[in-house]
Amino acid sequence: MTVYTNIGSGGIKCGSFAQTNDTQVIMTAINQIDASLWQIKFRSQRVPPVTFTCYVAGQQVGTPIVSPTGTGEIRVAIAPGSSPFIEIIDHGIPHYAAPGICTLNWREIQNSQAYQVQQLIGSTWTTLQTVPEKGKGNSLFQTAWLNDQQTYDFQVVPIDAANNPGTPIGWDITIVRHPDVPNVTYTLNNNGTITIAAA
């Protein structure tokens, strides 16, 4: 039996970069082509154009599909008897999104001339960059790419004109881009439909 799970778009808000976490993708048809090849058709509730990416058992299949109509289809090879977890992710209108990159954002701290952006690496706070205070009310720092299923600690240390450090501002960031496989059971009914129930 093959498992099909309707997974919509998802994401987290990281500073000024955001993705929605509402369900948008609907699978409209699942057809078996031969013993190991399946055709999956789907549509997005987003306004076209829409970019789709397909994952089988956590591995991307093919290249992203850009659909001017908001619909798409993909053929995937699935070994007989296997039960992979299938995700169809839509990205909406193509734009600059950074699900693995976070932007730290903090307000101006009185008497600060600069800010040391630090990351906890091992047991040591390591300075990544010193950001000057520009008098604009707030400051930004964009992280490097952060790995999935990892937690990262960052802090910003204000520095005054005499080079004295102030009280740090901290962030704990946990990156989750792909959800765990759900603990459910599947039953193939005589009419060709699949019933999904909590295990």
matplotlib code that plots the C-alpha trace (Angstrom):
import matplotlib.pyplot as plt

x = [0.0, 1.2, 0.7, -0.4, -0.5, -1.9, 0.6, 0.3, 2.7, 4.4, 7.1, 8.2, 8.6, 12.2, 12.7, 11.4, 11.4, 8.2, 6.2, 2.6, 1.8, -1.7, -2.7, -2.8, -2.1, -5.0, -4.3, -6.9, -6.1, -3.8, -3.5, -1.4, 0.4, 2.1, 3.4, 5.7, 4.8, 2.1, 0.7, -0.2, -2.2, -2.6, -3.7, -2.9, -5.4, -2.8, -3.1, -1.1, 1.7, 2.6, 5.9, 5.5, 8.2, 7.6, 9.2, 9.0, 10.3, 12.0, 13.9, 13.1, 11.8, 12.7, 13.0, 10.4, 7.4, 6.4, 2.7, 0.9, -2.5, -1.9, -2.2, 0.4, 1.2, 4.2, 5.0, 6.8, 8.4, 7.2, 8.4, 5.5, 4.7, 6.4, 4.7, 6.6, 5.5, 4.7, 4.7, 3.7, 4.8, 3.7, 5.7, 3.2, 4.4, 8.1, 9.9, 13.0, 12.2, 14.8, 13.5, 17.0, 18.1, 16.9, 17.1, 17.8, 16.1, 16.7, 15.8, 18.4, 19.9, 20.6, 24.3, 25.4, 27.9, 27.9, 26.6, 28.5, 26.4, 27.5, 26.7, 27.1, 29.5, 30.2, 30.4, 31.9, 30.2, 31.8, 31.5, 30.2, 30.0, 30.1, 27.1, 27.5, 24.7, 23.4, 20.7, 17.8, 16.0, 16.6, 19.4, 19.4, 21.7, 21.1, 22.4, 24.2, 22.1, 20.8, 20.5, 17.1, 16.3, 19.0, 18.8, 21.0, 21.8, 22.5, 23.0, 23.6, 25.9, 25.7, 29.0, 29.3, 31.8, 34.4, 34.1, 32.3, 29.8, 26.2, 23.5, 23.0, 19.8, 19.4, 17.6, 17.1, 16.2, 15.0, 14.8, 12.1, 11.6, 10.2, 7.7, 8.2, 6.4, 3.0, 2.2, -0.9, -2.3, -3.7, -6.4, -7.0, -10.7, -12.4, -13.5, -9.9, -9.9, -7.4, -8.6, -6.1, -6.4, -4.2, -2.2]
y = [0.0, 3.5, 6.4, 9.8, 12.7, 16.1, 18.5, 22.2, 25.0, 25.8, 28.0, 30.3, 34.1, 35.0, 38.8, 40.4, 37.0, 35.0, 32.1, 31.4, 28.4, 27.9, 24.8, 25.6, 22.5, 20.1, 16.8, 16.4, 13.0, 10.0, 7.5, 4.4, 4.3, 0.9, -1.4, 1.3, 4.6, 6.9, 10.2, 12.8, 15.9, 18.9, 22.5, 25.5, 27.9, 30.7, 33.2, 32.0, 31.8, 29.1, 27.2, 23.6, 21.3, 17.6, 15.5, 11.7, 10.4, 13.7, 13.7, 16.2, 14.7, 16.5, 20.2, 22.8, 23.2, 26.8, 26.7, 29.8, 28.2, 27.1, 23.4, 20.8, 17.1, 14.9, 11.2, 9.4, 6.0, 4.1, 0.5, -1.9, -2.5, 0.7, 3.5, 6.7, 10.1, 12.5, 16.3, 18.8, 22.3, 25.4, 28.6, 31.1, 33.8, 33.4, 35.9, 36.1, 33.8, 32.5, 29.6, 28.7, 32.2, 34.4, 38.1, 39.4, 42.7, 45.0, 48.5, 51.2, 51.0, 54.3, 55.3, 52.5, 53.2, 49.6, 46.1, 42.9, 40.1, 36.8, 33.1, 30.4, 27.9, 25.1, 26.8, 30.1, 33.3, 34.0, 37.5, 37.2, 40.9, 44.4, 46.5, 50.3, 52.3, 54.5, 56.3, 54.8, 53.4, 49.7, 47.4, 44.2, 41.2, 38.3, 34.9, 32.4, 29.3, 27.4, 23.6, 21.9, 20.4, 22.4, 25.0, 28.1, 30.7, 34.3, 37.5, 41.1, 43.0, 46.8, 48.6, 52.2, 55.0, 53.8, 50.2, 48.9, 46.1, 46.4, 43.8, 41.3, 40.7, 37.0, 34.7, 30.9, 29.8, 26.3, 25.5, 23.0, 22.9, 19.4, 17.9, 14.4, 11.5, 11.2, 8.2, 7.0, 3.8, 3.5, 1.3, 0.7, 0.4, -1.6, 1.6, 2.7, 5.3, 5.3, 5.8, 7.5, 7.2, 8.0, 5.0]
z = [0.0, -0.8, 1.5, 0.3, 2.7, 1.8, 3.2, 2.5, 2.6, 5.8, 7.3, 10.0, 10.3, 10.5, 10.8, 7.6, 5.7, 6.1, 4.6, 5.5, 7.6, 6.2, 4.2, 0.5, -1.5, -2.4, -4.2, -6.9, -8.3, -7.6, -10.5, -10.8, -14.2, -13.8, -10.9, -9.6, -11.3, -9.9, -11.2, -8.6, -9.6, -7.3, -7.1, -4.9, -3.3, -3.9, -6.7, -9.7, -10.7, -8.1, -7.6, -6.4, -4.9, -4.4, -1.7, -1.3, 2.1, 2.7, -0.6, -3.4, -6.6, -9.8, -10.0, -8.7, -11.0, -11.9, -12.8, -14.4, -13.6, -10.0, -10.9, -11.4, -11.6, -11.1, -11.7, -8.9, -8.8, -5.7, -5.1, -4.6, -1.0, 0.2, 2.1, 1.5, 3.0, 0.1, 0.5, -2.1, -1.0, -2.7, -2.6, -3.9, -6.3, -6.7, -4.5, -2.2, 0.7, 3.1, 5.2, 6.3, 6.9, 9.8, 10.2, 13.8, 14.4, 17.4, 18.4, 19.2, 22.7, 24.3, 24.3, 22.0, 19.3, 17.9, 18.4, 18.5, 16.9, 18.5, 18.0, 20.7, 19.0, 21.4, 24.7, 23.4, 22.2, 18.9, 17.4, 13.8, 13.0, 14.6, 13.4, 13.8, 15.3, 12.5, 14.4, 12.3, 15.3, 14.6, 13.3, 11.3, 10.9, 8.5, 9.6, 7.4, 6.3, 9.3, 9.1, 9.5, 12.9, 14.7, 17.5, 17.3, 20.0, 19.0, 21.0, 20.3, 22.8, 22.8, 22.9, 24.1, 23.1, 25.6, 24.2, 27.3, 26.7, 27.8, 28.5, 25.6, 23.8, 23.0, 20.6, 20.6, 17.1, 16.2, 12.5, 11.4, 7.6, 7.2, 9.7, 11.2, 9.5, 11.1, 13.3, 11.4, 9.8, 6.3, 4.9, 1.2, 0.7, -2.1, -3.8, -4.3, -1.5, 1.4, 5.0, 7.3, 11.1, 14.1, 15.2]

ax = plt.figure().add_subplot(projection="3d")
ax.plot(x, y, z, "-o")
ax.set_aspect("equal")
plt.show()
